[in-house]
Amino acid sequence: MHPTMFRETTNAAPIPAPASPRRGWALTGTAGGLIGLVGIFATASLGGEEQRADNAGYVAAIADGAAYVWAHQVVCSVAIVCLAIFAAGLRRHLGAQEPAGSLVPTLAATGVGLVLVGLLIGGGISTQLFFDLGAADEVDPDTIAAGTTIFATMSWLWGGIGLTAGAVAVGGFRHGSVSRWFAVFSAVMALLVAATQLAPVQYISLVPAGLWVIVAGLVLAFAGPRPVAERR
């Protein structure tokens, strides 16, 4: 062997190891699901339901709830940031696992996006409601009561996660883009969320949807990429 060729071979730069995938977005999703699930339950109800037939009495009963309204605004704002990061990361992750042209990544991200809209509106009404409750004697109680209806409704509507979980389930079953057990879990959660959308209990979609986001974030954060041989 020619000496020059030998030197060039031995001095060749080593092939760098593949970079480990970034999964902070997934843990951010878990945080968003936990904050949303616990925080909304803790802040999205002002009580006084026994007075709903009389708006003046109802407003008097909830007049000291401005702190809860502010806390709800904070919960929604933090959850929005966390879930937006999760949606972007989920789309990128599924795009790397799914075959080219698959609708799964876009549908999965769109479902989370629908929840973001509800949180944006549900948290947005908090500003006006906060100041209205602080000056309840000067504001028409009918106006305040109408605002509380939006306040206690929009942030609970996590039905879009049903679309996300369903898309992930399809990707897992058809292309192996997630593990089979997680695809089964996603399918079950999607059906539970769908059931809440077909019955007059849309509020409770927060429970299965929030649980799915929490579990999905943990699974996607700690599971490695699916081997090509396991994908179809």
C-alpha positions as CSV (number, residue, x, y, z in Angstrom):
1,M,0.0,0.0,0.0
2,H,1.3,3.5,-0.9
3,P,2.4,5.4,2.3
4,T,0.4,8.5,1.3
5,M,-2.8,6.5,1.0
6,F,-2.2,4.9,4.4
7,R,-1.7,8.3,6.1
8,E,-4.8,9.7,4.5
9,T,-6.8,6.8,5.7
10,T,-5.6,6.9,9.3
11,N,-6.0,10.6,9.6
12,A,-9.5,10.7,8.3
13,A,-11.9,12.6,10.6
14,P,-14.2,10.3,12.7
15,I,-17.8,10.1,11.7
16,P,-19.8,12.1,14.3
17,A,-22.4,10.3,16.2
18,P,-26.0,11.3,15.3
19,A,-27.4,14.0,17.6
20,S,-29.9,12.9,20.1
21,P,-33.4,14.2,19.2
22,R,-34.6,17.2,21.2
23,R,-37.6,16.3,23.3
24,G,-38.1,19.4,25.5
25,W,-41.2,20.2,23.4
26,A,-42.8,16.9,24.6
27,L,-42.1,17.7,28.3
28,T,-43.5,21.2,27.7
29,G,-46.7,19.5,26.4
30,T,-46.9,17.4,29.6
31,A,-46.5,20.6,31.7
32,G,-49.2,22.3,29.6
33,G,-51.6,19.4,30.0
34,L,-51.1,19.3,33.8
35,I,-51.4,23.0,34.2
36,G,-54.5,23.1,32.1
37,L,-56.2,20.1,33.7
38,V,-55.5,21.1,37.3
39,G,-55.5,24.9,36.8
40,I,-58.8,25.1,34.9
41,F,-60.6,22.9,37.5
42,A,-59.2,25.1,40.2
43,T,-60.0,28.5,38.7
44,A,-62.8,28.2,36.1
45,S,-65.8,28.1,38.5
46,L,-66.8,31.1,40.7
47,G,-69.6,29.3,42.5
48,G,-73.0,31.0,43.2
49,E,-74.8,28.6,40.9
50,E,-77.9,28.6,43.2
51,Q,-78.4,32.3,42.3
52,R,-78.3,31.9,38.5
53,A,-82.0,32.6,38.1
54,D,-81.3,36.1,39.5
55,N,-78.4,37.9,37.9
56,A,-78.2,40.5,40.5
57,G,-78.0,37.9,43.3
58,Y,-75.6,35.8,41.3
59,V,-73.2,38.7,40.8
60,A,-73.4,39.6,44.5
61,A,-72.4,36.0,45.3
62,I,-69.4,36.0,43.0
63,A,-68.2,39.6,43.5
64,D,-65.2,38.4,45.6
65,G,-64.0,36.0,42.9
66,A,-61.8,38.5,41.0
67,A,-58.6,36.7,42.2
68,Y,-59.9,33.4,40.7
69,V,-60.5,35.2,37.4
70,W,-57.0,36.6,37.3
71,A,-55.6,33.2,38.2
72,H,-57.6,31.7,35.4
73,Q,-56.1,34.1,33.0
74,V,-52.6,33.1,34.1
75,V,-53.4,29.4,33.8
76,C,-54.7,29.9,30.3
77,S,-51.8,32.0,29.2
78,V,-49.2,29.5,30.4
79,A,-51.1,26.5,29.0
80,I,-51.3,28.3,25.6
81,V,-47.5,28.7,25.4
82,C,-46.9,25.1,26.5
83,L,-49.4,23.6,24.1
84,A,-48.3,25.8,21.2
85,I,-44.7,24.4,21.6
86,F,-46.1,20.9,21.9
87,A,-48.1,21.3,18.7
88,A,-45.1,22.4,16.8
89,G,-42.9,19.7,18.2
90,L,-45.5,17.0,17.6
91,R,-45.9,18.0,14.0
92,R,-42.1,17.9,13.4
93,H,-41.8,14.5,15.2
94,L,-44.6,12.9,13.3
95,G,-43.4,14.4,10.1
96,A,-40.1,12.5,10.6
97,Q,-41.9,9.2,11.3
98,E,-44.7,9.3,8.8
99,P,-44.3,8.7,5.1
100,A,-44.1,11.8,2.9
101,G,-47.4,13.4,2.2
102,S,-49.1,12.0,5.3
103,L,-51.9,14.1,6.8
104,V,-51.2,12.8,10.3
105,P,-48.7,15.5,11.4
106,T,-50.9,18.4,10.2
107,L,-54.1,16.9,11.7
108,A,-52.4,16.2,15.0
109,A,-51.1,19.8,15.3
110,T,-54.5,21.2,14.1
111,G,-56.3,19.5,17.0
112,V,-54.0,21.2,19.5
113,G,-54.5,24.4,17.7
114,L,-58.3,24.3,18.2
115,V,-57.7,24.0,22.0
116,L,-55.4,27.0,21.8
117,V,-58.3,29.1,20.3
118,G,-60.6,28.1,23.2
119,L,-58.0,28.9,25.8
120,L,-57.3,32.2,24.1
121,I,-60.9,33.2,24.3
122,G,-61.5,31.7,27.7
123,G,-58.5,33.5,29.2
124,G,-59.3,36.7,27.2
125,I,-62.7,37.2,28.8
126,S,-60.9,37.1,32.2
127,T,-59.6,40.7,31.8
128,Q,-63.0,42.3,31.4
129,L,-64.6,40.1,34.0
130,F,-61.8,40.9,36.5
131,F,-62.5,44.6,36.2
132,D,-66.3,44.1,36.1
133,L,-66.2,42.2,39.4
134,G,-64.0,44.8,40.9
135,A,-66.7,47.4,40.2
136,A,-69.8,45.2,40.4
137,D,-72.0,47.9,41.8
138,E,-71.3,50.0,38.7
139,V,-71.8,47.4,36.0
140,D,-75.1,45.9,34.8
141,P,-75.3,42.4,36.4
142,D,-76.7,41.0,33.2
143,T,-73.4,41.9,31.5
144,I,-71.3,40.3,34.2
145,A,-73.5,37.1,34.2
146,A,-73.1,36.8,30.4
147,G,-69.3,37.1,30.7
148,T,-69.2,34.4,33.3
149,T,-70.9,32.0,30.8
150,I,-68.0,32.4,28.4
151,F,-65.5,32.3,31.3
152,A,-66.8,29.0,32.5
153,T,-67.1,27.4,29.0
154,M,-64.4,28.2,26.5
155,S,-61.3,27.1,28.4
156,W,-62.9,23.7,29.1
157,L,-63.4,22.8,25.4
158,W,-60.5,20.6,24.7
159,G,-62.3,18.5,22.1
160,G,-59.7,19.3,19.5
161,I,-57.3,16.9,21.3
162,G,-59.7,14.1,20.2
163,L,-58.6,14.9,16.6
164,T,-54.9,14.9,17.7
165,A,-55.2,11.6,19.5
166,G,-57.1,10.1,16.7
167,A,-54.5,11.2,14.1
168,V,-51.7,9.8,16.3
169,A,-53.6,6.5,16.7
170,V,-54.0,6.2,12.9
171,G,-50.4,6.9,12.3
172,G,-49.4,4.3,14.9
173,F,-51.6,1.6,13.5
174,R,-51.0,2.3,9.8
175,H,-47.4,3.4,9.7
176,G,-45.9,2.5,13.1
177,S,-45.1,6.2,13.8
178,V,-45.7,5.6,17.5
179,S,-45.7,2.4,19.6
180,R,-48.7,0.1,19.3
181,W,-49.7,0.4,22.9
182,F,-49.6,4.2,22.7
183,A,-51.7,4.0,19.5
184,V,-54.3,2.0,21.4
185,F,-54.2,4.4,24.3
186,S,-54.7,7.3,21.8
187,A,-57.6,5.6,20.1
188,V,-59.4,5.1,23.4
189,M,-58.8,8.7,24.5
190,A,-60.0,9.9,21.1
191,L,-63.2,7.9,21.5
192,L,-63.8,9.3,25.0
193,V,-63.3,12.8,23.7
194,A,-65.6,12.2,20.8
195,A,-68.3,10.9,23.2
196,T,-68.1,14.2,25.1
197,Q,-68.7,16.1,21.9
198,L,-71.7,14.0,20.9
199,A,-73.4,14.5,24.3
200,P,-74.2,17.7,26.1
201,V,-71.1,17.3,28.3
202,Q,-68.5,19.0,26.2
203,Y,-66.9,20.5,29.3
204,I,-65.7,17.2,30.5
205,S,-63.6,16.7,27.4
206,L,-60.9,18.4,29.4
207,V,-60.4,15.3,31.5
208,P,-59.5,12.7,28.8
209,A,-57.9,15.3,26.6
210,G,-55.7,16.6,29.4
211,L,-54.7,13.1,30.4
212,W,-53.8,12.3,26.8
213,V,-51.5,15.4,26.5
214,I,-49.8,14.5,29.8
215,V,-49.1,10.9,28.8
216,A,-48.2,11.8,25.2
217,G,-45.6,14.3,26.4
218,L,-44.0,11.7,28.7
219,V,-44.1,9.0,26.1
220,L,-42.7,11.1,23.3
221,A,-40.0,12.6,25.5
222,F,-38.5,9.3,26.7
223,A,-39.2,7.0,23.8
224,G,-36.6,6.9,21.1
225,P,-37.4,7.2,17.4
226,R,-39.2,4.3,15.9
227,P,-36.8,2.0,13.9
228,V,-37.5,1.9,10.2
229,A,-38.2,-1.8,10.3
230,E,-41.1,-1.2,12.7
231,R,-42.7,1.4,10.4
232,R,-44.8,0.6,7.5
